[in-house]
Amino acid sequence: MKDNNDINNAPIHVAIIMDGNGRWAQAKGKKRQVGHKQGAKTLEKICKQASAYGIQYITVYAFSTENWARPKDEIDNLMNLLRHYLKNSLKNASKDNIKVRVIGDKTGLDNDIINSINRLEEGSKDNTGLQLQIALNYGGRDEIVRTTKKIVADIENNKININDINEDIISKYLDTKDIPDPDLLIRTSGEMRLSNFLLWQLAYSEFYFIDKHWPDFTIEDLKDAINNYSNKERRYGGV
C-alpha cells in the first residue's frame, strides 16, 4: 500500500451501505450470521483506518426499517450480534477515540438494546476522533416522516414559524443534525441503488459502487474509493 500522504482532497463524511454479508456467507457454504459477524469486523477495520485518510465522519447502514421482513431467525441473530457489538463498542471506541451515535427509530428496538445504545453514546460523547453514525431501524422516508412530525409539533407549540422553514431548518431536525452531509457514498456487493438510505442527505454526494461483498472490503478498496472521489469535480448543479 502506498503512503497515506498520496491521498488528496479526501471526503470529510463517508456513508456506507454495507451490502452482501449474507451472500458472502452463503457463497462459502456458511450461515448468513457468519457473514454479519465478519461484516462487523470489517467495519471496525475500516473505522480504524479512516482517520488516517482524513475522514472525520462515517455513517453506516446497519439495519433498515425494511429488514424486519427478513426471516425471524435471521433477525434474531442480527439483534444478538448487535447486542454483542454494542457491548464491546464502548471499550473499542475509547481505545480508538471514536464518538458513536445511533440514528433511526430507536423506539422500534428492544429495551436492552436501547439501554446499550444510550451507554455507548454517553460513554463516547467526549471522544475527539472519528465520528461513527450507525443507522439502526432506519429508513430515509421514515426519517423524513419523523422529521415532519417534529417540525409540525414545534410550529403548533410556537417554537418556530411556518415561514421560517427552509432547507437548513429541515436539516436541523434530521437524525444527522449537527454533522455535514456525506461527500461520498460507498455501496458494496455490486448493487447500484440507495435502498432508502439518507435520501435527503445524499442529494449531492458522489457515489462509488464496488462489486465486492462487504466482508471482503479492504483498506485498499477504501483508498480506491477515496481516490476516485478526489478526482471528481463537484459542481452542486451550478454548471
Secondary structure, DSSP 8 states (H G I E B T S, - for coil): ---GGG--S--SEEEEE---HHHHHHHTT--HHHHHHHHHHHHHHHHHHHGGGT--EEEEEEEEGGGGGS-HHHHHHHHHHHHHHHHHHHHHHHHHT-EEEEES-GGGS-HHHHHHHHHHHHHHTT--S-EEEEEEEE-HHHHHHHHHHHHHHHHHTTSS-GGG-SHHHHHHHSTTTTS---SEEEE-TT--S-TTSSTTTTTT-EEEE-SS-GGG--HHHHHHHHHHHHT----TT--
